[in-house]
Amino acid sequence: MSILKTTDFDYYLPEDLIAQDPLPCRDQSRLMVVPKNGDQIEHKRFKDIADYLRPGDVLVLNDTRVIPARLWGIKEGSGGQVEVLLLTRREENLWEVLVRPGRRARAGTSLLFGDGLLKGMVLENTDAGGRIIRFESTVPFDEALSRIGKMPLPPYIKKYPEDPGRYQTVYARKEGSVAAPTAGLHFTGELLDRIRALGVRVVTVVLHVGLGTFRPVQVEDVHHHHMHGEYYEISEDAAGVINGAALDPGSRVIAVGTTTVRCLESGADGEGRVRAGSGLTDIFIYPGYSFKVVQGLVTNFHLPRSTLIMMVSAMAGRERVLGAYRQAVEKGYRFFSFGDAMLIL
């Protein structure tokens, strides 16, 4: 196996191309259309995506919803301030979290949030450097979270949007993510209706975005990176539609976002069929991976050296993707969560 280095996925990005705000209209973002077969790259608007879809295609969305997962509290006794980011719900009130500073959250530490509305007991450390915390509250946990928690945003976004709903997809339904599946932010309800009217089948799956998606790659050899597990689920109905497309050579399964890809490829068997069910996935997709289900991808422009740009490179080829990114920089595309989009077919 040849060494695939993290630096092989680096590129130059001027800071002023990192989008700080969403556009007024979701579907007016730019769309770079990147064919896998070597044809010329096209530059469109996102609303034009319908022109590239055809009857029988299956468009798969991740309908996870971002929760107010960032909490600020104090260490009981000393009053030292801590910041907690909820990652994965293990049980009703048991969570895997990240804590800063970690030295204030050793096992046995009691933390208070919202003037005591919520209390957390640190139980143990995790292999990923996080903590397991059991919470208690004077009201139901989700109600406490909605009152004192704040929606987490990536560190490269310097201010909260005026409308927090712009960091949710229009079809967000099942709460559990700590970051938005950002490729879906470009869709409007009207655009989805137009796509359905074309004869494209639109189905939803769930992958709750957590540490696995945004954790940086800190090893030189990509093969040594280990993904953090994230919860996913695929319904019987969604699996039936997707597997029906697999039997039709004229149909394509097109995933909206890298999280959707991880969900579908995790649920696939060796024959390319998707199995209904749920669980944790730590699948890591990088060049050399053979896709079992997904044939097309809608995605944003991702951070250098990230697992996300590695997955996109697995779909379209590393050189082609890096060349597309160079074009995006030259033409002033907007990058990352609130940025523009790419369609790979």
C-alpha positions, 0 to 999 in steps of 0.5 A, a space after each residue: 500500500 503506497 503512503 497517502 500523506 495528509 499534505 497531499 490534500 493541502 491547497 492555498 486558500 485566501 482567508 477572505 474566501 471563507 464565507 462568514 454569512 449565508 447568502 440572502 437566498 439559499 439557492 443563489 450560491 454558486 455551483 461548480 459542476 465537476 464531471 468524473 469522466 474528465 469533461 470540462 468543469 462548469 460554473 452555475 448557480 445552485 438552483 441550476 442543479 435540477 438541470 443535471 438530475 433526471 427521472 429515476 435518480 434518487 437524491 438522498 438527504 441527511 435530515 439531522 438537526 443541529 442542537 444547542 450543544 455548546 454549554 458554558 458552566 463552572 466547576 462546583 467548589 472552585 468556580 473555574 469556568 468550563 466550556 462543554 460541547 456535547 458530541 454523542 448521546 449514550 443514554 437519556 442523560 449520558 453524553 460523550 463531550 469535549 471539555 475546555 480546559 480539560 484539566 478542570 474536568 477530571 473524573 469525579 468533577 461536578 459541573 454546574 450550568 445555567 445557575 444550577 439548572 443543569 448539573 453534570 458529573 464527569 464519569 471518565 475520559 474517552 479514548 478520543 480525549 473527551 469525557 463522559 458526563 451524566 447530567 441532571 436537571 430540574 427540568 427535562 434535559 432537552 428543555 434545559 438545553 434549549 434554554 441555556 445551550 447555544 448552537 455550535 458554529 465552526 471556529 472559522 465563523 466569527 459571528 453568529 448569523 442573525 437568523 440561527 435557522 440559516 445553519 439548519 437545512 429546510 428539511 432538518 427534523 431529527 435532533 442530534 447534530 453538533 454541526 450542520 450537514 452543510 451541503 443541504 443548506 443550499 436547498 429550498 422547499 421550492 427547489 426540492 419540489 421542482 426536483 421531485 416534479 422531474 421524477 427524481 425520488 427524494 429520500 432522507 437518512 440520518 447521520 448525527 454530525 459529531 467529532 468524526 466529521 470535523 476532527 482534524 487529521 493529525 497523522 502524516 500517513 492518512 491510513 493511520 487516521 481513526 474516525 470517531 463513531 457517529 450515529 446513523 440510521 436508514 429507514 426501511 422506506 429509504 432503503 427500498 427506494 435506494 435499492 430500487 435504483 440499484 436495479 435500474 441501470 439508468 438511475 443514480 444515487 446522489 448523496 447530498 453531503 459527505 455525511 450522507 455518503 458515510 451513512 449510505 456506505 456504512 449501511 451497504 452490503 457487499 452487493 451494493 444494497 443498503 440495509 435498513 437499520 441504525 448504529 455507529 459508523 467510523 467509516 473513513 473514505 479516502 482515495 482507493 475506496 470503492 463506492 458501493 452505493 453512491 454515484 454522485 455527490 453534492 458537497 461544499 468546499 472543505 478545509 485543507 487536509 480534512 477527511 472531507 476533502 479526502 472523501 471528495 477526492 475518493 469520488 472524483 480523483 485527488 488531482 481533479 479535485 485539487 484542480 477544481 479547488 484551484 479554479 474555485 480560488 481563482 474565480 472567488 468561490 466562497 468556502 466552507 459551511 456558508 460557502 458555495 457548492 460542488 456537484 460531482 457526477 
